[in-house]
Amino acid sequence: MSLSRRHFLDAAIQTTAATMAGMPLVLSANENPAKPAGPNERVRVAVIGTNGQGGAHIGEWLKHPDVDLVAVCDCDPAAYHKHAALFKAVKNPPRFEQDIRKLLEDKSIHAVSIATPNHWHALAAVWAMQAGKDVYVEKPCSHTVHEGRVMTQWARSLGRICQMGVQSRSMTGMRDLLQFVKGGNLGTITAARAICYRRRDSIGVSETEAPIPPGLDFDLWCGPTEKVVPKRKRLHYDWHWFWATGAGDLGNQNPHELDKARWGLGKQEFPKRVISVGGRLGYVDDAEVANSQITVFQWDDALLISDVRGLPLKSPVSFGSHSGPFQGAANIWYGSEGYAVGLGYTGGVAFDYDGHELGKWNAGEYQQHFANFLKGVKSRNHKDLHLDIEDGHLSSALAHMGNVSLRRGRIAAMGERPSRLEREQRVAETFDSFEQHLAENDVDLQKTKFFLGADLVIDPMTERSSDVEANALFTRQYRKGFELPEVLKA
């Protein structure tokens, strides 16, 4: 019996991961799920998680003419009540639900919009799809490499629409820029950079457990992860900087840029090599994840370089059309005949290597990505989505693989680089700039450690590494009652 490449990948990774994690294979979804919205029906949406990005979700759904925002779900009641002024202006304000499981029992809800901490993304999405709901889920769509594949499998098995929330995918200017890049106008694209220069203040040191907000259901907040109150000054937001719940800026901001970089390179499978360097540099605090990190992803014919810097940027930078101080996110795509620079989410500029401008694009707004999701909900065709869960998985997994490389690495001296990449010009340029940046911030390696990550060899077919210990970090253990359901296709 012949197997398609994707069928083989699905079956192999499901069976292996389930065996490794000791989790049962779930063969079917919940009985009597909700029916999807019809083509002429208003879409009834619920937002899950509203302390951060979920507030933007609320605003976007409320202003869409074909949507009824019927419920808001958060384990912290204060996350709902802080939007009270906005809800007062709505004719039919959404109800509050604290428990996601109770929310998903409501068969009148067609779709959910997920903006919880990262460790909840996959489980919330899978539970919702099993309950018959379509899913819009924030980046990264997953918390581990394996979770994104499981989400994709459930979406396909159940015929659900599932889109990841990287809003630049739908912005007109960015789509036009990437069409220009992918159209051969810069020659063959051989490298891309995904840049995140966002200063993140130290979270400090706390000798006591984080205060639990009044009324918050901490058991639900933990969900799949271990139920332990972390030692830090605040529970909310700082979850980004701990492995149990977050992924640092490589998995916070840079999934936006990693996705655009991969999009421009035209890569629809995992890279074959991944290596990351950096650490929690310049800060002595409670956080675990890196704040400064370079990661290189390598295919046979292309490189993707992720450049994350959380310390103050003290020297001007030059990104083609931009020269001077910079704070934010950017992309660069390098072709054989020219290059393009995208600053932010709405477009960018293309040049030849003599400095002549070839084109400029700038247009778009958040609403376009939410509207694109609704298009898929109405058509029932995942190919209508600008960032279907398959693409969301591929881009999110890049961040996870970079973090796994760093976690599997060793303490190194400042300036130590992966030897196999020393002849790659774009990589060398990035490391030169990165090391200058650390020196300008007086990083003391006696106080904070610099790591040279493990050089991971990846099999794009199975989406696994040759490093057994790395593979253990490609998935995770789930707390009882919050296990991620697996699906095995017939």
C-alpha positions, 0 to 999 in steps of 0.5 A: 500500500502506497502512502503519500509523503504527508500521510507518512509524516502524520502517521510516523510522528503521531505514533512515535510521539505518542509512544514517547509521551505515553499518551493514548491515541484518540481516534475520534472527536467529541460526539455531537459537535456544533455545526459550522456557520453557514455561508449567509449566517452571522458568525458567533465568536468567543474570545479565549484569553483577554489579558494581552493580545486578546484585547485586540481580538475583542476590538476586531471582532466587535467592529466586524459587521458579520460577527457577533461576539457572544462570549469572553473566556478567561480564568481571571475575571479581571481580564473580562472586567477591564474591558467593561467600558468597551462592552457598555457601548455594545448593544449585546455585550458578550457574556463571561465564562471562566472555564474553557470547558464550559464555554466549549459546551455551547453549540451556538458558538461557531468559532473561537479566538485564542490569545492565552499564554502559549502553553494553552494554545494547542490544547485550547485549539484542539478541544475547540475543533473537537467541539465543532468550532473553527479556530483563530489562534495567536502566534506561536500556534504551539508550545512545542514542535509536535503540538503544531503537527497535531493541530494540523492533523485535527484540522484536516481530520475534522474539516475545521478552519484553523488560522494562526494570528500573524496579522502581516500575512493578510496586510495588502502591502506585505502581500504585494512585497512578498509577491514581488520577492517570490516573483523572481524580481530579485533573482534567486532568494538565497537568504533571509533575516528575521529581526526582533530588536525590542528592549525588554526590561529585566523582570528582577528577582523575587524570593516569594511566589507570584501573587495570584490575582483575586478570583483567578482559577490557578488550576485553569491558568496552569492547565497542561503545565505543572501546577506550581506557583512560580517565583516572580513579581507578577503572574501575568505577562512574565510567563513569556520568559519561562520554559513551562509557559513561554518561549522568549522573543524567539517564540513571542515576536519573532514568529511574525518575522520567521513566518515572513522570512520562510514565506519569502524563501518559499520553504514548505518544510523543516530546515535540515540544520538548526543552531542557536547561540545566546543566552539571558545576557546582561540581566540577573533575574528570575527569567529562564529564556534567552533575551539575546539570541542568534539562530540559523536555519539551513536548507540545501539552498537557503539560510534563514537567520533569526536575530533577537536582541532584548538589550538596548540598541546603542548603535545605529543600524542600516536596513536598506531604506532605514539607517539610524536608531531602530526599535522593533521588528524587520525582515530582509530577503537577499536575492542574487540580483537585489534585496528587499527590506520589510519594516513592521507589518505593512510592507517594505522596499526593494533595491538592486545591489547598486542601491536603486529602488525597485519598488515600495509597498505600504498598506494594511490593517489588523482587520484584514487577517481576521476578515480572511479567517472569516472567509475561510469559515464561510467557504469551508476551504482552508486554502482560502486562509492566508496562514492556515495552521499547516503554515502556522506550524512550520513557522512556529516550529522554527522558534521551538527548534531554535530554543531546543538547540540553545537548551541543548547547548554548552557554556561558551566564550564570547565570540565562539561561533558555529564553525560550519557557518564561518564562510557564510557571509550573511551569518558572519555579518550578523554575528559581528553586529551581535557581538558588538551589541553585547560589548556595547551593553557591557555584558559580563559573562562571569554574571550571565552565561553565553551558550553555543547551542547544539547543532541539530540535524533535522529530518524534514520528513519526520520533523524530528532530530537525530538528537534523542534528547532534543526530540524529548524537548520537541514534545512535553509532558501534560498534566492529568486532565489536560493531555493533548489528544492525538489523532491517528488517520485511517 
